[in-house]
Amino acid sequence: MNAVSSAQRDIVSLRMSHCRAEHAAQAAQFHLAVLHYRECLECAEQREDIRATQFFAARLADCYGAMNLQEKAAHFHALAGAEDAPLIG
């Protein structure tokens, strides 16, 4: 039961970080959005969730692009662009 409770907390934390990131991005507070999107990306990577990893990498690419940090944007865009990668195994 502890594992289920812990997993639910992880999902809740991920969702809260995602909401904070979206709100910050909409308000053009890109440094804050990056902070929260990075938390989301780390969580997705730990969970080995490829689609979530791609999603959050794409959001980071958007934020870095808006901040004119093209090298970082390109890095995260490449990570998000692994759409051709198999989702299982």
C-alpha positions in Angstrom: 0.0 0.0 0.0 2.9 2.3 0.6 4.1 1.8 -3.0 0.7 2.8 -4.4 0.5 5.8 -2.1 4.0 6.8 -3.2 3.2 6.4 -6.9 0.0 8.6 -6.4 2.1 11.3 -4.7 4.5 11.2 -7.6 1.7 11.7 -10.1 0.2 14.5 -8.0 3.7 16.2 -7.8 4.2 15.8 -11.5 0.8 17.3 -12.3 1.4 20.2 -9.9 4.8 20.9 -11.5 3.2 20.7 -14.9 0.4 23.2 -14.0 3.0 25.6 -12.5 5.1 25.3 -15.7 2.1 26.0 -18.0 1.0 29.0 -15.9 4.6 30.4 -15.9 5.0 29.9 -19.7 1.6 31.6 -20.4 2.8 34.5 -18.3 6.1 34.6 -20.2 8.0 33.8 -17.1 10.2 31.3 -19.0 12.9 30.9 -16.4 10.3 29.7 -13.9 8.6 27.6 -16.6 12.0 25.9 -17.3 12.5 25.1 -13.6 9.1 23.3 -13.4 9.4 21.6 -16.8 12.8 20.3 -15.9 11.2 18.7 -12.7 8.6 17.2 -14.9 11.2 15.9 -17.4 13.3 14.3 -14.6 10.2 12.6 -13.2 9.2 11.3 -16.7 12.7 10.0 -17.2 12.7 8.2 -13.8 9.4 6.6 -14.7 10.8 5.6 -18.1 7.8 7.2 -19.8 9.0 8.0 -23.3 6.0 10.0 -24.4 6.0 12.2 -21.3 9.8 12.6 -21.7 9.2 13.8 -25.3 6.3 16.1 -24.3 8.3 17.8 -21.5 11.4 18.1 -23.7 9.3 19.8 -26.4 7.9 22.2 -23.8 11.5 23.0 -22.6 12.5 23.5 -26.3 9.7 26.0 -26.7 10.7 27.9 -23.5 14.4 28.0 -24.4 13.5 29.2 -27.9 11.4 32.0 -26.5 14.4 33.0 -24.3 16.6 33.0 -27.5 18.8 30.2 -26.1 18.8 28.4 -29.4 21.5 25.8 -28.5 19.5 24.6 -25.5 16.3 24.7 -27.5 17.9 22.5 -30.2 19.1 20.0 -27.6 15.6 19.6 -26.1 14.0 19.7 -29.5 16.2 16.7 -30.5 15.2 14.9 -27.3 11.5 15.5 -28.1 12.0 14.5 -31.7 12.7 10.9 -30.8 9.1 10.1 -32.1 10.5 7.4 -34.3 11.9 5.5 -31.4 9.9 2.5 -30.3 7.7 3.1 -27.3 8.2 -0.4 -25.9 11.5 -2.3 -25.5 
